[in-house]
């Protein structure tokens, strides 16, 4: 760091970069790119937005799809959740620097850690401000699980029975036993899972608990939305068509969704300020698809949508989870416009009539240059 820059590494993530230059962990990609040289003077002289862009560009170049997708404005404005996710992905990709300042080698995440990230993403989208760093260690007191259960079914938890700050193992296990009891009352099947297992952080069993909680929320969410799959798909195709993108899905497991372009254009149609079009990659290469998928997850968080899947699920086009992603975006659309189900159905009918008229005019073109259904952009 340049002279007088002792404070660069001590900033809180909640502070925008106009006030705090760049947290030390975010400097890792740049440090890796300039190993042995220190950060270049041009970096410190640049504007906050330019510095943020350099950090992101170097992180993506070095870490690829392992890096949580953000825009420069996410680092320069007070958006702590986006900044925490970005920093966490940088730490995962580059390590914590070690005692001697060397960057650790990144180890590919296991299936379990990938699942854990999905559950953390989902929990973060519930609006509970849980600020979990590690799914397992943060769940073993039972309190986080109880907060999630209360969110899924208000009034299900008697907080008078919960020790808010367990002082010993006995109180921790008591909290976890109560969490198991409430979970069973909510209809979760926890055969063979005890409060002791949760308090000890047994990962396989805790993943089973988290999966059932997320599944319950997903089913409740789709039920409350009260839209069948055909309506959700028709609405989404109409929104994406308005964006000028030619991609249309025939089903939620359609391979076309794997590029991430469809989801990003859908989000952009619903919440234009949540994503800039120039951040969307064509999706032709595997790297493009992975970066788009990560950007879709971060954009869903930014626009306030519920997140029930991980970026890997987008690449695999898992039908139920893709339905959940599109339905979550639709829910934001309904809330933003104060629409009811009937409003959306009426809008879809009007859109179908307009689209049919456009295609009819194309078929009647005297030059015959635009066959039925063809895109004028083709």
C-alpha positions in Angstrom: 0.0 0.0 0.0 1.2 3.5 -0.6 2.4 5.7 2.2 -0.4 6.8 4.5 -2.5 3.8 3.6 -2.3 2.0 6.8 -6.1 1.9 7.1 -6.8 0.2 3.8 -7.2 -3.2 5.2 -9.3 -2.5 8.3 -12.6 -1.3 6.7 -15.9 -2.8 7.5 -17.7 -4.4 4.6 -20.8 -2.3 5.3 -18.8 0.9 4.4 -18.9 2.0 0.7 -15.5 2.2 -1.1 -15.9 6.0 -1.2 -15.1 5.9 2.6 -12.9 2.8 2.8 -10.6 2.0 -0.1 -10.7 -1.8 -0.5 -10.9 -4.5 2.3 -7.7 -6.6 2.4 -9.5 -9.8 1.4 -10.8 -8.1 -1.8 -7.2 -7.0 -2.7 -6.2 -10.7 -3.0 -6.8 -11.0 -6.7 -4.8 -7.9 -7.4 -2.0 -9.1 -5.1 -1.9 -12.4 -6.9 -1.6 -10.6 -10.3 1.2 -8.4 -9.0 3.0 -10.9 -6.8 6.2 -9.5 -5.3 5.5 -6.1 -6.6 2.8 -4.7 -4.3 -0.3 -3.1 -5.7 0.5 -0.6 -8.5 0.3 3.2 -7.7 -2.3 3.5 -10.5 -4.7 1.4 -8.5 -4.7 3.8 -5.6 -5.0 6.8 -7.8 -8.0 5.5 -9.6 -11.6 6.4 -8.7 -13.5 4.0 -6.4 -15.5 2.6 -9.3 -12.3 2.0 -11.4 -10.7 0.3 -8.4 -13.7 -1.9 -7.9 -13.8 -2.9 -11.5 -10.1 -3.8 -11.4 -10.7 -6.0 -8.4 -13.6 -7.8 -10.0 -11.8 -8.2 -13.4 -8.8 -9.7 -11.7 -10.9 -11.9 -9.4 -12.9 -13.4 -12.3 -9.7 -13.8 -14.5 -8.0 -15.8 -11.7 -10.9 -17.5 -10.0 -13.4 -17.8 -12.9 -16.8 -19.2 -11.9 -15.7 -19.6 -8.3 -16.1 -15.8 -7.8 -19.5 -14.5 -6.7 -20.8 -12.2 -9.5 -21.1 -8.5 -8.6 -21.0 -5.2 -10.4 -18.5 -2.4 -9.5 -21.4 -0.5 -7.9 -22.0 -3.4 -5.5 -18.6 -2.7 -4.0 -18.7 1.1 -4.1 -22.2 1.5 -2.5 -23.4 0.2 0.9 -24.6 -3.2 -0.1 -23.1 -5.4 2.7 -24.7 -8.7 1.6 -23.3 -8.5 -1.9 -19.9 -7.5 -0.5 -19.9 -10.3 2.0 -20.7 -12.9 -0.7 -18.0 -11.5 -3.0 -15.4 -11.4 -0.3 -16.3 -14.9 0.9 -15.9 -16.3 -2.7 -12.5 -14.5 -3.0 -11.3 -16.0 0.3 -12.5 -19.5 -0.9 -10.7 -19.0 -4.2 -7.4 -17.5 -3.0 -7.2 -18.5 0.7 -6.6 -16.1 3.6 -3.1 -15.2 2.7 -1.4 -17.4 5.2 1.1 -16.4 7.8 3.8 -15.5 5.2 1.3 -13.7 2.9 1.3 -16.5 0.3 -2.0 -17.3 -1.4 -3.3 -20.7 -0.5 -4.3 -23.1 -3.3 -8.0 -23.3 -3.9 -9.5 -26.8 -3.3 -12.6 -27.7 -5.3 -15.7 -27.7 -3.2 -17.2 -31.0 -2.2 -20.8 -31.9 -3.0 -21.6 -31.3 0.7 -20.2 -27.7 0.7 -22.1 -27.0 -2.5 -25.3 -28.1 -0.9 -24.5 -26.0 2.2 -24.0 -22.9 0.0 -27.4 -23.5 -1.6 -29.0 -23.6 1.9 -27.1 -20.5 3.0 -28.3 -18.7 -0.2 -31.9 -19.7 0.6 -31.6 -18.7 4.2 -30.2 -15.3 3.2 -33.1 -14.7 1.0 -35.6 -15.1 3.8 -34.9 -11.6 5.1 -33.9 -12.8 8.6 -30.4 -11.2 8.7 -28.9 -14.4 10.0 -25.4 -13.4 8.7 -24.3 -17.1 8.6 -20.6 -17.7 7.8 -20.7 -21.5 8.2 -23.9 -23.4 7.8 -23.0 -26.1 10.3 -21.3 -24.2 13.1 -23.9 -21.5 13.0 -26.7 -24.0 13.2 -25.5 -26.2 16.0 -27.0 -24.0 18.8 -30.5 -24.6 17.3 -31.3 -20.9 17.3 -30.8 -20.3 13.6 -33.0 -23.3 12.8 -35.7 -22.1 15.1 -35.7 -18.6 13.5 -36.1 -20.2 10.1 -39.0 -22.4 11.3 -40.7 -19.4 12.8 -40.3 -17.6 9.5 -41.9 -20.6 7.7 -44.8 -20.8 10.1 -45.2 -17.8 12.4 -46.1 -18.7 16.0 -44.6 -22.2 15.7 -41.8 -21.4 18.2 -42.3 -20.7 21.9 -39.3 -18.4 22.5 -39.8 -18.7 26.2 -38.4 -22.3 25.9 -35.3 -21.2 24.0 -32.0 -20.2 25.6 -31.0 -17.2 23.5 -27.3 -17.5 24.6 -26.7 -21.1 25.7 -23.9 -21.1 28.3 -23.1 -24.8 28.2 -23.6 -28.0 26.3 -26.8 -28.9 28.3 -28.6 -25.7 27.2 -27.4 -26.1 23.6 -28.7 -29.6 23.4 -32.0 -28.5 25.0 -32.3 -25.8 22.2 -31.6 -28.4 19.5 -34.1 -31.0 21.0 -36.7 -28.3 20.9 -35.8 -27.5 17.3 -36.3 -31.2 16.4 -39.7 -31.1 18.1 -40.8 -28.0 16.3 -39.6 -29.4 13.0 -41.6 -32.5 13.4 -44.7 -30.4 14.3 -44.1 -28.6 10.9 -44.3 -32.0 9.2 -40.6 -32.6 8.6 -39.4 -36.2 8.7 -36.4 -36.4 11.0 -36.2 -40.1 11.7 -32.9 -40.9 13.3 -32.0 -37.2 13.9 -31.7 -36.0 17.5 -30.9 -32.7 19.1 -27.6 -34.1 20.1 -26.7 -34.7 16.4 -27.5 -31.1 15.6 -25.5 -29.7 18.6 -22.5 -31.8 17.5 -22.7 -30.4 13.9 -23.1 -33.8 12.1 -23.0 -32.5 8.6 -25.0 -35.2 6.7 -27.8 -35.1 9.2 -27.9 -31.3 9.3 -28.0 -31.1 5.5 -31.1 -33.4 5.7 -32.7 -31.0 8.1 -31.9 -27.9 5.9 -33.1 -29.7 2.8 -36.5 -30.4 4.3 -36.8 -26.9 5.6 -36.1 -25.4 2.2 -38.4 -27.9 0.4 -41.2 -27.0 2.8 -40.7 -23.3 2.0 -40.6 -24.0 -1.7 -43.9 -25.9 -1.7 -45.5 -23.2 0.5 -44.1 -20.5 -1.8 -45.5 -22.1 -5.0 -48.8 -22.7 -3.3 -49.1 -19.1 -2.2 -48.2 -17.9 -5.7 -51.2 -19.9 -6.9 -50.0 -20.2 -10.5 -49.7 -23.4 -12.4 -46.4 -24.2 -14.3 -47.9 -23.4 -17.7 -48.9 -19.9 -16.6 -45.5 -19.2 -15.0 -43.7 -20.4 -18.2 -45.9 -18.4 -20.5 -45.4 -15.2 -18.4 -41.6 -15.7 -18.3 -41.4 -16.3 -22.1 -43.4 -13.1 -22.7 -41.1 -11.1 -20.4 -38.0 -12.4 -22.0 -39.4 -11.7 -25.5 -40.0 -8.1 -24.5 -36.3 -7.7 -23.7 -35.4 -8.5 -27.3 -34.0 -11.9 -26.6 -35.0 -14.7 -28.9 -34.7 -17.5 -26.3 -38.0 -19.2 -25.4 -38.4 -22.2 -23.1 -40.7 -25.2 -23.9 -40.4 -26.5 -20.4 -38.4 -25.7 -17.2 -35.9 -28.4 -17.9 -35.2 -26.9 -21.4 -31.4 -27.0 -22.2 -31.7 -23.4 -23.3 -31.8 -22.2 -19.7 -28.3 -23.6 -19.1 -26.6 -20.6 -20.6 -28.0 -18.3 -17.9 -29.0 -15.7 -20.5 -32.7 -16.5 -20.3 -32.8 -16.0 -16.5 -30.7 -12.9 -16.6 -32.9 -11.3 -19.3 -36.0 -12.2 -17.3 -34.6 -10.5 -14.2 -33.5 -7.5 -16.2 -37.1 -7.2 -17.6 -38.6 -7.3 -14.1 -35.9 -5.3 -12.3 -33.9 -3.3 -14.8 -31.8 -1.6 -12.1 -30.6 -4.9 -10.6 -28.4 -5.8 -13.6 -26.7 -4.1 -16.5 -27.1 -5.8 -19.8 -23.4 -5.6 -20.6 -22.7 -7.9 -17.7 -24.6 -10.7 -19.4 -22.3 -13.0 -21.3 -23.3 -14.8 -24.6 -23.3 -18.2 -22.8 -21.5 -20.0 -25.6 -18.6 -21.3 -23.5 -18.6 -23.2 -20.3 -17.0 -20.3 -18.5 -19.6 -17.9 -19.8 -22.4 -20.2 -18.6 -20.9 -20.5 -15.1 -20.4 -16.8 -14.8 -23.9 -16.1 -16.0 -25.3 -18.7 -13.5 -23.5 -17.1 -10.6 -24.6 -13.6 -11.7 -28.2 -14.9 -11.8 -28.0 -16.0 -8.2 -26.5 -12.7 -7.0 -29.0 -10.7 -9.1 -31.9 -12.7 -7.5 -30.6 -11.6 -4.1 -30.2 -8.0 -5.2 -33.8 -7.8 -6.5 -35.2 -9.4 -3.3 -36.2 -12.7 -4.8 -36.3 -16.0 -2.9 -33.4 -18.2 -3.8 -34.0 -22.0 -3.8 -31.1 -23.2 -5.9 -27.4 -22.8 -6.5 -25.6 -21.8 -9.7 -24.7 -25.4 -10.4 -28.5 -26.2 -10.6 -28.9 -23.7 -13.4 -26.1 -25.4 -15.4 -27.9 -28.7 -14.9 -31.3 -27.2 -15.8 -33.1 -29.0 -12.9 -36.8 -28.5 -13.7 -38.2 -28.0 -10.2 -35.5 -25.6 -9.1 -35.7 -23.7 -12.4 -39.5 -23.4 -11.8 -38.7 -22.1 -8.3 -36.2 -19.5 -9.7 -38.6 -18.2 -12.3 -41.6 -18.2 -9.9 -39.5 -16.2 -7.4 -38.8 -13.6 -10.0 -42.5 -13.6 -10.9 -43.3 -13.0 -7.2 -41.1 -9.9 -7.3 -43.0 -8.7 -10.4 -46.3 -9.1 -8.7 -45.2 -7.2 -5.6 -43.5 -4.4 -7.5 -46.6 -3.8 -9.7 -49.2 -4.6 -6.9 -50.6 -7.2 -9.3 -52.9 -10.1 -8.5 -53.1 -13.4 -10.3 -56.0 -12.2 -12.4 -53.9 -9.1 -13.4 -51.1 -11.3 -14.7 -53.4 -13.7 -16.5 -55.2 -10.7 -18.2 -51.8 -9.3 -19.1 -50.7 -12.6 -20.6 -53.8 -12.8 -22.7 -53.3 -9.3 -24.0 -49.7 -10.2 -24.8 -50.7 -13.3 -26.7 -53.1 -11.3 -28.8 -50.4 -8.7 -29.6 -47.8 -11.4 -30.4 -50.4 -13.1 -32.7 -51.1 -9.9 -34.5 -47.3 -9.3 -35.0 -46.8 -12.7 -36.4 -49.8 -12.4 -38.7 -48.4 -9.2 -40.1 -45.1 -10.9 -40.7 -46.8 -13.7 -42.6 -48.7 -11.1 -44.7 -45.5 -9.2 -45.6 -45.5 -8.8 -49.5 -41.7 -9.4 -49.5 -42.1 -12.6 -47.5 -38.9 -11.8 -45.7 -40.1 -12.7 -42.2 -41.6 -16.2 -42.0 -44.0 -16.9 -39.2 -42.3 -16.8 -35.8 -39.0 -15.6 -37.1 -37.2 -12.9 -35.2 -36.5 -9.6 -36.9 -33.1 -9.8 -35.2 -32.1 -13.1 -36.8 
